[in-house]
Amino acid sequence: MGEVFAGRYELVDPIGRGGAGAVWRAFDHRRRRYVAAKVLQQSDAHTLLRFVREQALRIDHPHVLAPASWAADDDKVLFTMDLVKGGSLAHVIGDYGPLAPAFVCTLLDQLLAGLTAVHEEGVVHRDIKPANILLEATGTGRPHLRLSDFGIAMRKGEPRLTETDYVVGTPGYFAPEQMLGEEPDFPGDLFAVGLVALYLLEGAKPDSKALIQRFAAHGTPDAPQGIPGPLWQVLATLLQPDPDARFRTAAGARKALLAAAELLPEPGPDDEIVEVFDQLGPLPPGFGPEGPRGRPAAAAPPPPPQAPPAPSAAPAPRGPADDFHLAPPGGTPSGHPGAATPAATPVPPAPLTPPQPSTPPTPLPVRPPDPPGPPEPPAHRFDEDGHTYPLTRPYTARPVPAGEPTPPTAPAPVPVGALAADGPRPHRRRRRPGPPAKVAVPVLLLALVSYAVGFWALSRL
């Protein structure tokens, strides 16, 4: 099992190394695929700032390999990109040597297409060389090139991270103005593209210093052996020592290249077919094409919370089985006892499914009524005048022993009806006082005047 970085990226095996970090083949547990991860080796401020610049690039183009995501874990940082398995142009030259002009034109067209997208973002690559130009493992099919490694790239107008007399890049692929410490610009990248083209056509690294001196002393030299004239005219324009004499844009260089490629002879049957192999090799033990073996997949992130459903405007129609309730003794005819019937919004009738046979409910045991007891005596008695008075409770007299004091007898309570024989007095409403005379009289006079004016107006009609 490899080291799991930031809980997501599992480092599998190293596949490359650069000045600022090592490149690993890693498995992304969230997206369930293999990626290339560049792990920062140094943690000083200068290197970290370059790392931040590189991971901030987001250029979406089929011939550009830019960072896709990044992560940090304690004192380590990395960013990931697509895993390209076909190696670099250096691997192809190591396997086949000098390449055919038609094949080189295909590679240069893709390289200039990717560089056009980079320059349109205002970015100067500053490190174009064969090792930074990768190939997909397409076998004997059409090659697919990807421009990578933006470690020292910078946008035009950004402050430089090095001193003006310090040159950054790879020796042998510098433009003359770069060695003089001038500000990076797009023609410097185009000069490096011309040197890469010579490398592919000759199968060896060109001597850029001798080439610059030759151009400066004799102007544009004749085409080297094995390079067609139309193609050399394009390359010679890219390799001019004066940046003003080169193509101003990558799109212009690509247009000239396509015109030159149409003048090249068709590939013959004896030309060697170039096959781009998988240069990464097999996965280490414990890893398969779908990821680590014998281990469960990492848990996917929880789905975003969903809003609660809105309440319905009207209740759904209920069937007969839903309205059945066992009515308790003394309850309401239907529904729960004492429950108010909610007002329902009228809904269109829906087809009802026939009720399914169900087991009849078990009847509740009913308590038998108590047997009738003896009639209770009346609580009051009426006298001859119609007044009532309470009756005393019946009791059984018992003899009082001699010497025992007789307990005092509590007076019988007098009923309220005996105190108010005439019944309750009726409630008299209090008369509400009217307005005072000094207010009522003027109001009445005003009303009479208005009444008279109204009649006069009606008579005039």
C-alpha positions as CSV (number, residue, x, y, z in Angstrom):
1,M,0.0,0.0,0.0
2,G,1.4,3.4,-1.0
3,E,1.3,6.6,1.0
4,V,-2.2,8.2,0.9
5,F,-1.9,12.0,0.4
6,A,-4.6,14.3,1.8
7,G,-6.9,11.3,2.2
8,R,-7.4,11.1,-1.5
9,Y,-4.3,10.5,-3.6
10,E,-2.4,7.2,-3.1
11,L,1.2,7.4,-4.4
12,V,2.0,4.3,-6.4
13,D,5.4,4.6,-8.0
14,P,7.7,7.4,-9.2
15,I,7.7,8.1,-12.9
16,G,9.9,11.2,-13.3
17,R,11.9,13.8,-11.4
18,G,12.4,17.5,-12.0
19,G,14.2,20.5,-10.3
20,A,11.3,21.4,-8.0
21,G,9.7,18.0,-7.3
22,A,9.1,14.3,-8.2
23,V,6.3,13.1,-10.4
24,W,4.4,10.0,-9.2
25,R,1.8,7.8,-10.6
26,A,-1.0,8.1,-8.1
27,F,-4.5,6.7,-7.7
28,D,-7.3,9.2,-7.1
29,H,-9.7,7.4,-4.7
30,R,-12.5,10.0,-5.4
31,R,-12.6,9.8,-9.2
32,R,-11.4,6.1,-9.2
33,R,-8.6,6.6,-11.8
34,Y,-4.8,6.9,-12.1
35,V,-3.3,10.4,-12.4
36,A,0.2,12.0,-12.4
37,A,1.0,13.8,-9.2
38,K,3.9,16.3,-8.9
39,V,5.0,16.4,-5.2
40,L,7.0,19.4,-4.1
41,Q,10.3,18.5,-2.6
42,Q,11.4,21.8,-1.2
43,S,9.4,24.1,1.1
44,D,11.2,27.4,0.8
45,A,9.2,30.5,-0.1
46,H,10.7,30.8,-3.6
47,T,9.9,27.3,-4.6
48,L,6.5,27.4,-3.1
49,L,5.6,30.6,-5.0
50,R,6.6,28.9,-8.3
51,F,4.5,25.9,-7.3
52,V,1.5,28.2,-6.7
53,R,2.0,29.8,-10.0
54,E,2.1,26.5,-11.8
55,Q,-0.9,24.9,-10.2
56,A,-2.9,28.1,-10.8
57,L,-2.8,27.5,-14.6
58,R,-6.0,26.1,-16.0
59,I,-5.7,25.7,-19.8
60,D,-8.1,23.3,-21.3
61,H,-6.7,22.2,-24.6
62,P,-6.1,18.7,-26.1
63,H,-2.4,19.4,-26.7
64,V,-1.7,21.1,-23.3
65,L,-1.1,19.2,-20.1
66,A,-1.9,21.7,-17.3
67,P,-2.6,21.0,-13.6
68,A,-6.1,19.8,-12.8
69,S,-6.3,19.9,-9.0
70,W,-4.0,20.3,-6.0
71,A,-3.9,19.2,-2.3
72,A,-1.9,19.9,0.8
73,D,-1.1,17.6,3.7
74,D,1.0,18.9,6.6
75,D,4.2,20.2,5.1
76,K,3.7,18.6,1.7
77,V,1.9,19.9,-1.4
78,L,1.1,18.3,-4.7
79,F,-0.9,19.0,-7.9
80,T,-2.3,16.4,-10.3
81,M,-2.7,16.2,-14.0
82,D,-3.7,13.6,-16.6
83,L,-1.5,10.5,-16.7
84,V,0.3,10.4,-20.1
85,K,1.9,7.0,-20.7
86,G,3.7,7.4,-24.0
87,G,6.8,9.1,-22.7
88,S,8.4,12.2,-24.2
89,L,9.9,13.1,-27.6
90,A,13.2,12.1,-26.1
91,H,11.9,8.5,-25.8
92,V,10.8,8.5,-29.5
93,I,14.2,9.7,-30.7
94,G,15.9,7.2,-28.5
95,D,13.9,4.4,-30.1
96,Y,13.8,5.5,-33.8
97,G,16.5,8.2,-34.3
98,P,15.7,10.9,-36.9
99,L,12.1,11.1,-37.9
100,A,10.5,11.5,-41.3
101,P,9.6,15.1,-42.2
102,A,5.9,14.3,-42.6
103,F,5.8,12.8,-39.1
104,V,7.7,15.8,-37.7
105,C,5.2,18.2,-39.4
106,T,2.4,16.4,-37.6
107,L,4.1,16.8,-34.2
108,L,5.0,20.5,-34.8
109,D,1.4,21.3,-35.9
110,Q,0.1,19.9,-32.6
111,L,2.8,21.6,-30.6
112,L,2.1,25.0,-32.2
113,A,-1.7,24.5,-31.6
114,G,-1.1,23.9,-27.9
115,L,1.3,26.8,-27.7
116,T,-1.3,29.1,-29.3
117,A,-3.7,28.3,-26.5
118,V,-1.0,29.0,-23.9
119,H,-0.1,32.4,-25.5
120,E,-3.7,33.4,-25.7
121,E,-3.8,33.1,-21.9
122,G,-0.9,35.6,-21.8
123,V,1.5,32.9,-20.5
124,V,5.1,32.5,-21.7
125,H,6.3,28.8,-21.2
126,R,10.1,29.6,-21.1
127,D,11.1,25.9,-21.0
128,I,10.1,24.2,-24.3
129,K,12.3,21.2,-24.8
130,P,11.9,17.5,-25.9
131,A,11.6,16.2,-22.3
132,N,8.6,18.5,-21.6
133,I,6.7,17.4,-24.7
134,L,4.8,14.2,-23.9
135,L,3.0,11.7,-26.1
136,E,0.0,9.5,-25.5
137,A,0.5,5.8,-26.0
138,T,-1.3,5.6,-29.4
139,G,0.7,2.7,-30.8
140,T,1.0,3.0,-34.6
141,G,-2.0,5.4,-34.9
142,R,-1.8,9.2,-35.3
143,P,0.4,10.6,-32.5
144,H,-1.1,12.8,-29.8
145,L,1.3,15.4,-28.3
146,R,0.9,17.2,-24.9
147,L,2.9,20.3,-23.9
148,S,3.7,20.0,-20.1
149,D,5.8,21.4,-17.2
150,F,4.8,25.0,-16.6
151,G,7.2,25.2,-13.6
152,I,8.9,28.4,-14.7
153,A,6.1,29.8,-16.9
154,M,4.9,33.3,-16.2
155,R,2.3,35.7,-17.4
156,K,3.4,38.7,-19.3
157,G,3.6,41.7,-16.9
158,E,4.0,39.5,-13.7
159,P,7.0,40.3,-11.5
160,R,10.0,38.0,-12.1
161,L,11.0,35.7,-9.3
162,T,14.7,35.9,-10.2
163,E,17.2,38.7,-10.7
164,T,17.5,40.2,-14.1
165,D,21.0,38.8,-14.8
166,Y,19.9,35.3,-13.9
167,V,18.7,33.1,-16.8
168,V,16.0,30.4,-16.0
169,G,15.4,27.5,-18.4
170,T,17.3,24.6,-20.0
171,P,20.7,25.3,-21.6
172,G,20.7,24.6,-25.3
173,Y,17.1,25.8,-25.8
174,F,17.6,29.5,-24.8
175,A,16.7,32.2,-27.2
176,P,19.5,34.8,-27.7
177,E,17.4,37.6,-25.9
178,Q,16.9,35.2,-23.0
179,M,20.6,34.9,-22.4
180,L,20.8,38.7,-22.4
181,G,18.3,38.9,-19.6
182,E,15.4,40.5,-21.5
183,E,11.8,40.2,-20.4
184,P,10.3,36.9,-21.5
185,D,8.1,37.1,-24.6
186,F,6.3,34.8,-27.0
187,P,9.1,34.9,-29.7
188,G,11.4,33.2,-27.2
189,D,9.1,30.2,-27.1
190,L,9.0,30.1,-30.9
191,F,12.8,30.0,-31.1
192,A,12.7,26.9,-28.8
193,V,10.1,25.3,-31.1
194,G,12.6,25.7,-34.0
195,L,15.3,23.9,-32.0
196,V,13.0,21.1,-31.1
197,A,12.2,20.6,-34.8
198,L,15.9,20.3,-35.7
199,Y,16.2,17.8,-32.9
200,L,13.4,15.6,-34.3
201,L,14.8,15.9,-37.9
202,E,18.5,15.2,-37.1
203,G,18.0,12.9,-34.1
204,A,20.5,14.8,-31.9
205,K,20.5,18.0,-29.8
206,P,21.4,21.0,-32.0
207,D,24.2,23.4,-31.2
208,S,22.2,26.5,-30.6
209,K,25.3,28.7,-30.0
210,A,27.0,27.7,-33.3
211,L,23.6,28.1,-35.1
212,I,23.2,31.6,-33.9
213,Q,26.7,32.6,-35.0
214,R,26.1,31.1,-38.4
215,F,22.9,33.0,-38.9
216,A,24.5,36.2,-37.7
217,A,27.6,35.8,-40.0
218,H,26.0,34.5,-43.2
219,G,22.3,35.2,-42.9
220,T,19.9,32.3,-43.5
221,P,22.0,29.2,-44.4
222,D,21.1,26.6,-46.9
223,A,18.8,23.7,-45.8
224,P,20.7,20.9,-43.9
225,Q,20.9,17.5,-45.6
226,G,17.6,15.6,-45.3
227,I,15.4,18.6,-44.6
228,P,13.1,19.6,-47.5
229,G,13.4,23.2,-48.6
230,P,9.8,24.4,-47.8
231,L,10.0,23.0,-44.3
232,W,13.5,24.6,-43.8
233,Q,12.1,28.0,-44.7
234,V,9.6,27.8,-41.8
235,L,12.3,26.5,-39.4
236,A,14.8,29.2,-40.5
237,T,12.2,31.9,-39.7
238,L,11.7,30.4,-36.2
239,L,15.5,30.3,-35.6
240,Q,16.3,33.9,-36.5
241,P,18.5,35.5,-33.8
242,D,16.6,38.8,-34.0
243,P,13.2,38.3,-32.3
244,D,11.6,40.9,-34.6
245,A,12.5,38.7,-37.7
246,R,10.7,35.6,-36.3
247,F,7.0,34.8,-36.5
248,R,5.1,37.1,-34.1
249,T,2.6,34.5,-33.0
250,A,2.4,30.7,-32.8
251,A,-0.8,30.8,-34.9
252,G,1.2,32.5,-37.7
253,A,3.9,29.9,-37.5
254,R,1.4,27.1,-37.7
255,K,-0.3,28.5,-40.8
256,A,3.1,28.7,-42.6
257,L,3.9,25.1,-41.4
258,L,0.6,23.7,-42.9
259,A,1.4,25.4,-46.2
260,A,4.9,23.8,-46.3
261,A,3.6,20.4,-45.3
262,E,1.4,20.3,-48.4
263,L,4.5,20.6,-50.6
264,L,6.2,17.6,-49.0
265,P,6.2,14.2,-50.8
266,E,3.9,11.5,-49.7
267,P,5.4,8.9,-47.3
268,G,6.7,5.9,-49.2
269,P,6.2,2.2,-48.4
270,D,9.8,1.9,-47.2
271,D,9.4,4.6,-44.5
272,E,9.6,3.2,-41.0
273,I,6.3,3.3,-39.1
274,V,6.7,5.0,-35.7
275,E,4.9,3.3,-32.8
276,V,4.5,5.1,-29.5
277,F,4.8,2.6,-26.7
278,D,3.6,2.6,-23.1
279,Q,6.7,3.8,-21.3
280,L,5.4,3.6,-17.7
281,G,5.6,-0.2,-17.4
282,P,3.4,-2.5,-15.3
283,L,1.8,-1.5,-12.0
284,P,3.5,-2.6,-8.8
285,P,2.1,-5.5,-6.8
286,G,-1.1,-4.7,-5.0
287,F,-2.5,-2.4,-7.8
288,G,-4.6,-3.3,-10.8
289,P,-6.2,-1.4,-13.7
290,E,-9.2,-0.4,-11.5
291,G,-7.1,0.6,-8.5
292,P,-5.7,-1.0,-5.4
293,R,-6.5,-4.7,-5.1
294,G,-8.2,-6.4,-2.1
295,R,-9.3,-3.1,-0.5
296,P,-12.8,-1.5,-0.5
297,A,-13.3,1.7,-2.5
298,A,-13.1,4.9,-0.6
299,A,-16.4,6.3,0.5
300,A,-17.9,8.8,-1.9
301,P,-18.6,12.3,-0.6
302,P,-22.2,12.7,0.8
303,P,-24.8,14.1,-1.6
304,P,-25.7,17.7,-1.1
305,P,-28.7,18.3,1.2
306,Q,-32.0,18.5,-0.5
307,A,-34.8,21.0,0.3
308,P,-37.8,19.5,2.1
309,P,-40.8,18.8,-0.1
310,A,-43.5,21.5,-0.3
311,P,-46.8,20.8,1.4
312,S,-49.5,19.7,-0.9
313,A,-52.4,22.1,-1.5
314,A,-55.1,19.5,-0.8
315,P,-55.2,16.1,1.0
316,A,-55.2,13.1,-1.3
317,P,-58.5,11.3,-1.6
318,R,-59.0,8.6,0.9
319,G,-60.5,5.2,0.3
320,P,-63.1,3.4,2.4
321,A,-60.5,1.4,4.2
322,D,-58.7,4.6,5.4
323,D,-61.9,6.1,6.9
324,F,-62.7,3.1,9.2
325,H,-62.4,3.8,12.9
326,L,-63.8,1.7,15.7
327,A,-66.3,3.9,17.5
328,P,-65.9,3.8,21.3
329,P,-69.1,3.9,23.5
330,G,-70.4,7.5,23.7
331,G,-68.1,8.7,20.9
332,T,-68.8,10.5,17.7
333,P,-70.4,8.6,14.8
334,S,-67.1,8.7,12.8
335,G,-63.5,9.7,13.3
336,H,-61.9,10.2,16.7
337,P,-64.1,11.2,19.6
338,G,-64.3,15.0,20.0
339,A,-62.0,15.6,17.0
340,A,-63.0,18.5,14.8
341,T,-63.5,17.7,11.1
342,P,-60.9,19.6,9.1
343,A,-62.1,21.7,6.1
344,A,-60.9,20.0,2.9
345,T,-60.5,21.7,-0.5
346,P,-62.8,20.1,-3.1
347,V,-60.8,17.8,-5.3
348,P,-62.0,16.1,-8.5
349,P,-63.3,12.6,-7.9
350,A,-60.7,9.9,-8.5
351,P,-61.4,6.3,-9.4
352,L,-61.5,4.3,-6.3
353,T,-60.2,0.8,-6.1
354,P,-62.5,-1.8,-4.7
355,P,-61.9,-2.4,-1.0
356,Q,-59.8,-5.5,-0.4
357,P,-61.2,-8.1,2.0
358,S,-59.8,-7.7,5.4
359,T,-60.2,-9.4,8.8
360,P,-63.2,-8.0,10.7
361,P,-62.2,-6.1,13.8
362,T,-62.4,-7.8,17.2
363,P,-65.3,-6.2,19.2
364,L,-64.3,-4.6,22.5
365,P,-65.8,-6.1,25.7
366,V,-68.8,-4.1,26.9
367,R,-69.2,-3.5,30.6
368,P,-72.6,-4.7,31.8
369,P,-74.7,-2.0,33.5
370,D,-74.9,-1.9,37.2
371,P,-78.1,-3.4,38.9
372,P,-80.6,-0.8,40.0
373,G,-80.3,0.2,43.6
374,P,-83.0,1.5,46.1
375,P,-84.5,4.9,45.1
376,E,-82.8,7.8,46.8
377,P,-85.0,10.0,49.0
378,P,-85.7,13.6,47.8
379,A,-83.1,16.1,48.9
380,H,-85.6,18.9,49.8
381,R,-89.1,19.2,51.2
382,F,-91.7,21.9,50.5
383,D,-93.7,23.5,53.2
384,E,-97.2,25.0,53.0
385,D,-96.0,28.4,51.7
386,G,-93.9,26.8,48.9
387,H,-90.6,27.3,50.6
388,T,-88.0,24.5,50.5
389,Y,-85.8,23.3,53.3
390,P,-83.3,20.4,53.3
391,L,-84.0,17.1,54.8
392,T,-81.8,15.5,57.4
393,R,-80.0,12.3,56.6
394,P,-81.5,9.2,58.2
395,Y,-79.6,7.8,61.0
396,T,-79.9,5.2,63.7
397,A,-79.9,6.5,67.2
398,R,-77.7,4.9,69.7
399,P,-77.8,5.2,73.4
400,V,-75.4,7.6,75.0
401,P,-73.5,6.0,77.9
402,A,-73.8,7.7,81.3
403,G,-71.1,10.3,81.9
404,E,-70.2,10.8,78.2
405,P,-70.8,14.3,77.0
406,T,-73.2,14.9,74.2
407,P,-71.4,16.1,71.1
408,P,-72.6,19.5,69.8
409,T,-74.9,19.4,66.8
410,A,-73.9,21.5,63.8
411,P,-76.6,23.9,62.6
412,A,-78.2,22.8,59.3
413,P,-77.1,25.0,56.3
414,V,-79.7,27.3,55.0
415,P,-80.3,27.0,51.3
416,V,-79.8,30.0,49.0
417,G,-83.4,29.7,47.8
418,A,-84.7,30.3,51.4
419,L,-82.8,33.6,51.6
420,A,-84.2,34.8,48.3
421,A,-87.7,33.5,48.2
422,D,-88.7,35.9,45.4
423,G,-86.1,34.5,43.1
424,P,-83.1,36.3,41.4
425,R,-83.6,40.0,40.6
426,P,-83.7,40.8,36.9
427,H,-80.6,42.7,35.6
428,R,-81.3,46.3,34.6
429,R,-79.4,47.8,31.7
430,R,-77.7,51.1,32.4
431,R,-79.0,53.8,30.2
432,R,-76.3,55.4,28.0
433,P,-76.3,59.2,28.3
434,G,-76.7,61.1,25.0
435,P,-74.7,64.2,23.8
436,P,-75.1,67.4,25.6
437,A,-77.7,69.9,24.3
438,K,-75.1,72.4,23.1
439,V,-73.9,69.8,20.7
440,A,-77.1,68.1,19.7
441,V,-79.1,71.3,18.8
442,P,-76.6,72.6,16.2
443,V,-76.3,69.2,14.6
444,L,-80.1,68.9,14.3
445,L,-80.3,72.4,12.7
446,L,-77.6,71.5,10.2
447,A,-79.4,68.3,9.3
448,L,-82.6,70.3,8.7
449,V,-80.9,72.8,6.5
450,S,-79.3,70.0,4.5
451,Y,-82.6,68.3,4.1
452,A,-84.3,71.5,2.8
453,V,-81.5,72.2,0.3
454,G,-81.8,68.6,-1.0
455,F,-85.5,69.1,-1.6
456,W,-84.9,72.4,-3.3
457,A,-82.3,70.9,-5.6
458,L,-84.7,68.0,-6.5
459,S,-87.5,70.5,-7.4
460,R,-85.2,72.4,-9.8
461,L,-84.6,69.2,-11.9
